[in-house]
Amino acid sequence: MSKSDYPYANGRIAVKTQQLIGRGQWQRLIEAGEGQALKYLEESAYGGHIDNIHDAPLEHLIKGELDELYALLREISPDAELTNILLLFNDAHNLKAITKAHRLDLNFRDYLTDPGVYTWEELIDAVVNKNYAFLSEELQEVLQNAESEENPRLASAYIDKGIYQTMLKWVDRSKNALMREFIKTRIDNANIMMVIRGNQLNWEPGEIEPMFIQGGTIEVNTLMSLLGEPLNQVVQLLGISEHEYHQLVGNLNQNDSIAAIEQFLDTRLLKIAEREKNNAFGIGPILYYYYRRIIEARALRILFAEKRAGMSSTLSALGIVS
């Protein structure tokens, strides 16, 4: 396809967007028991690829929907390099899983998600046989660094950094302002969560600095200055006031507060995509649908886990804003 095919691609996306779980459906899912909630998912066209939804674990249903999402991106994209940026998130997961499994002599395929830009076989070949020829220059360098790093946390961070540097290179080549803002904001979000988790686990500055991802809008020196600071100081980077902070986390315990921040960051990204969700001649509708699907999958996992634990939930606690 060429870039002139955006109206066709976004027409296909418009149909799929109508199939996203709406607020009313979410409320029914929240109020229902686990079995009834699965039935509601079937009624909302979720799991349409499975003959009997009640015989399938929730994770299989989610995987089927995400597989369909990634296949759709590959099929209809008018600009493959631009949509491949989104598929690189799968490669990040798979590279980290393969690296960890290789070190521990585990079965790779038990930990892999849907392939991204690269096939499972290509990534396994890169990690096991050091065959990097088909990878981006950024990933070649980062895999070499990850292999020589004994600390598994740092090895994982090196892979994330390489993936994001590849994304930035591709987005700069495309000169697409919306996708550039989305990726840079996602880098900021990842770095902010790194500060929050580092503070929670009492990491030393020397442990956390190598894990920051370059290329966001927040300077590493600014992030470093927040190590050891309370959560309300860290989230000021998001431009929210003290009052908004208390509205966001309320009287939640620390772990729940961090989950609330993560959901806020998801919403922040979604709002970027939402600005151009009706632009039939650009990437906006595709990006919006993609991230709505990602948030939807995450919310379903949280909701059903809470049901199994006998806990109640709310739309806001699940991060449902649309």
C-alpha positions in Angstrom: 0.0 0.0 0.0 1.0 3.6 -0.4 0.3 6.6 1.8 -2.7 7.4 -0.4 -4.4 4.3 0.9 -4.9 5.8 4.4 -8.7 6.3 3.8 -9.1 2.6 3.0 -7.0 1.5 5.9 -8.8 3.9 8.3 -12.1 2.7 7.0 -11.2 -0.8 8.1 -10.0 0.5 11.4 -13.3 2.5 12.0 -15.2 -0.8 11.8 -12.8 -2.5 14.3 -13.0 0.5 16.6 -16.7 0.0 16.9 -16.0 -3.5 18.3 -14.0 -2.2 21.3 -15.5 -2.8 24.7 -17.6 0.3 25.6 -18.2 1.8 29.0 -21.6 0.2 29.4 -20.2 -3.2 28.5 -17.3 -2.7 31.0 -19.8 -1.9 33.7 -21.6 -5.2 33.0 -18.3 -7.1 33.1 -17.5 -5.5 36.4 -20.9 -6.4 38.0 -21.0 -10.0 36.6 -19.5 -13.2 38.0 -16.5 -14.7 36.2 -18.6 -17.1 34.1 -21.2 -14.5 33.2 -18.5 -12.0 32.3 -17.0 -14.5 29.8 -20.5 -14.8 28.2 -20.7 -11.0 27.9 -17.3 -11.0 26.2 -18.7 -13.4 23.7 -21.7 -11.2 23.1 -19.3 -8.2 22.4 -17.5 -10.2 19.6 -14.5 -10.9 21.8 -13.0 -14.3 21.1 -14.7 -14.6 17.7 -11.8 -16.8 16.6 -12.6 -19.5 19.2 -15.5 -22.0 18.7 -16.5 -22.3 22.3 -15.4 -19.3 24.4 -16.3 -21.0 27.7 -13.7 -23.7 27.0 -11.0 -21.1 26.5 -9.0 -19.5 29.3 -9.2 -15.7 29.3 -5.6 -15.4 28.3 -6.3 -17.3 25.1 -9.1 -14.9 24.3 -6.9 -11.9 24.9 -4.0 -13.4 22.8 -6.4 -14.1 20.0 -7.6 -10.5 19.9 -4.0 -9.2 20.0 -2.9 -11.6 17.3 -5.7 -10.2 15.2 -4.6 -6.7 16.0 -1.0 -7.3 14.9 -2.1 -9.1 11.8 -4.4 -6.2 10.9 -1.5 -3.7 11.3 0.6 -5.7 8.9 -2.2 -6.2 6.4 -3.6 -2.6 6.0 -0.7 -0.3 6.9 -0.1 2.3 4.2 3.3 3.0 5.8 4.9 -0.3 7.1 7.9 1.4 8.7 5.6 3.6 10.8 3.3 0.8 12.0 6.4 -1.5 12.5 7.4 0.9 15.3 4.4 -0.4 17.2 5.3 -4.0 16.5 8.7 -3.4 17.9 7.2 -3.5 21.4 6.6 -7.2 20.8 10.2 -7.7 19.7 11.3 -6.1 23.0 9.3 -8.6 25.0 10.5 -11.5 22.9 14.2 -10.5 23.0 14.1 -10.2 26.8 12.3 -13.5 27.1 14.7 -15.3 24.8 17.7 -13.8 26.5 16.4 -14.9 29.9 15.4 -18.4 28.8 18.8 -18.9 27.1 20.6 -18.1 30.3 18.5 -20.4 32.3 18.2 -23.2 29.7 14.4 -22.9 29.5 12.1 -23.5 26.6 12.0 -20.2 24.6 8.5 -20.6 23.2 6.8 -20.9 26.6 7.5 -17.2 27.1 7.1 -15.6 23.7 4.3 -13.3 22.6 3.1 -12.7 19.0 6.1 -11.9 16.6 6.7 -8.2 16.0 8.9 -7.0 13.1 11.2 -10.0 13.5 10.2 -13.7 13.6 10.8 -15.8 16.7 13.4 -17.8 14.7 15.3 -14.6 13.7 15.5 -13.4 17.3 16.4 -16.9 18.7 19.2 -17.1 16.1 20.4 -13.6 17.1 20.6 -14.5 20.8 21.8 -18.1 20.6 24.1 -17.9 17.5 25.0 -14.2 17.6 23.6 -13.8 14.1 22.7 -10.1 14.0 22.9 -9.4 10.3 19.1 -8.8 9.9 18.7 -6.6 13.0 18.8 -2.8 13.1 22.3 -1.4 14.0 20.9 -0.2 17.4 19.7 -3.7 18.3 22.9 -5.3 17.1 24.9 -3.1 19.5 22.5 -3.5 22.4 22.4 -7.3 22.1 26.1 -7.5 22.3 26.0 -5.3 25.5 23.2 -7.4 26.9 25.1 -10.7 26.4 28.2 -9.4 28.3 26.0 -8.1 31.2 25.8 -10.4 34.1 23.0 -8.4 35.8 19.7 -9.7 34.2 18.0 -6.4 35.1 20.6 -4.4 33.2 20.5 -6.8 30.3 16.8 -6.3 30.0 17.2 -2.5 30.2 19.8 -2.6 27.4 17.3 -4.4 25.1 14.6 -1.8 25.9 17.0 1.0 25.1 18.0 -0.6 21.8 14.3 -1.0 20.8 13.5 2.6 21.6 16.5 3.9 19.8 15.4 1.9 16.7 11.9 3.4 17.1 13.3 6.9 17.3 15.4 6.3 14.2 12.4 5.1 12.2 10.1 7.8 13.4 12.6 10.5 12.5 12.9 9.0 9.1 9.1 9.1 8.7 8.9 12.7 9.9 5.5 11.8 11.5 4.9 14.3 14.3 2.1 12.3 16.0 4.1 9.1 16.2 7.2 11.0 17.4 5.3 12.5 20.2 3.8 9.1 21.1 7.1 7.4 21.3 8.9 10.2 23.1 6.1 10.3 25.7 6.3 6.6 26.1 10.0 6.9 26.8 9.2 9.6 29.4 6.6 7.3 31.0 9.1 4.3 31.1 11.7 6.5 32.7 9.3 7.9 35.3 8.2 4.4 36.3 11.9 3.5 36.5 12.3 6.3 39.1 9.2 5.2 41.0 10.2 1.5 41.1 13.8 2.4 41.9 12.7 4.5 44.9 10.3 1.8 46.0 13.1 -0.9 46.0 15.7 1.5 47.4 18.0 1.2 44.3 21.2 3.1 44.4 21.7 5.9 41.8 24.5 3.9 40.1 22.1 1.0 39.7 19.4 2.9 38.0 21.2 5.5 35.8 22.3 2.9 33.2 18.6 1.8 32.7 17.2 5.2 31.7 16.2 5.4 28.1 17.6 8.3 26.0 15.4 10.3 23.6 12.5 11.4 25.7 11.6 15.0 26.6 12.8 14.7 30.3 16.5 14.9 30.8 18.3 12.1 32.6 19.7 14.7 35.1 16.2 15.7 36.0 15.2 12.0 36.5 18.3 11.4 38.7 17.4 14.4 40.9 14.2 12.6 41.9 15.8 9.4 43.1 14.9 9.1 46.8 12.1 11.7 46.6 8.5 10.9 47.6 6.0 9.8 45.0 4.2 13.2 44.9 7.4 14.9 43.9 8.1 12.5 41.1 4.7 12.8 39.5 5.1 16.6 39.3 7.0 15.7 36.1 3.6 14.9 34.7 2.5 18.4 35.2 -0.2 17.5 37.7 -0.8 19.6 40.8 -0.8 18.4 44.4 -4.6 18.4 44.4 -4.7 16.3 41.2 -2.1 13.9 42.7 -4.3 13.3 45.8 -7.3 12.8 43.5 -5.3 10.3 41.5 -4.0 8.1 44.4 -6.2 9.1 47.3 -5.5 7.0 50.4 -4.2 4.0 48.4 -1.3 2.0 49.7 2.0 2.4 47.9 1.6 -0.5 45.5 -1.9 0.6 44.5 -0.7 4.2 44.1 1.9 3.0 41.6 -0.8 1.1 39.7 -2.8 4.3 39.5 0.1 6.2 38.2 0.7 3.6 35.5 -3.0 3.9 34.4 -2.6 7.6 34.3 0.4 7.3 32.0 -1.6 5.0 29.8 -4.4 7.6 29.6 -1.8 10.3 28.8 -0.6 8.2 25.8 -4.1 7.5 24.6 -5.0 11.2 24.6 -2.1 11.8 22.2 -3.5 9.3 19.7 -7.1 10.5 20.3 -6.3 14.0 19.0 -6.1 12.6 15.4 -8.4 9.6 15.7 -10.7 11.0 13.1 -8.1 12.0 10.6 -8.8 9.7 7.7 -5.6 10.7 5.9 -3.1 9.9 8.7 -1.8 7.3 11.2 -4.1 8.7 14.0 -7.0 6.2 13.8 -4.6 3.3 13.5 -2.6 4.4 16.5 -5.7 5.1 18.6 -7.2 1.7 17.8 -3.9 0.0 18.6 -3.5 1.6 22.0 -7.2 1.2 22.9 -6.7 -2.6 22.3 -3.6 -2.7 24.4 -5.3 -0.9 27.3 -8.4 -3.1 26.9 -6.3 -6.3 27.2 -4.5 -5.0 30.3 -7.8 -4.0 31.9 -9.4 -7.4 31.3 -6.4 -9.2 32.9 -6.8 -7.0 36.0 -10.6 -7.3 36.2 -10.6 -11.1 36.0 -7.7 -11.4 38.5 -9.7 -9.3 40.9 -12.8 -11.5 40.4 -10.8 -14.6 41.2 -9.5 -12.9 44.3 -13.0 -11.9 45.4 -12.3 -8.2 44.9 -14.5 -5.5 43.5 -13.4 -3.1 40.8 -14.4 0.2 39.1 -14.1 1.8 35.7 -11.5 4.3 37.0 -9.5 1.6 38.8 -9.3 -0.3 35.5 -8.1 2.8 33.7 -11.2 2.9 31.5 -11.7 6.5 30.2 -13.5 6.0 26.9 
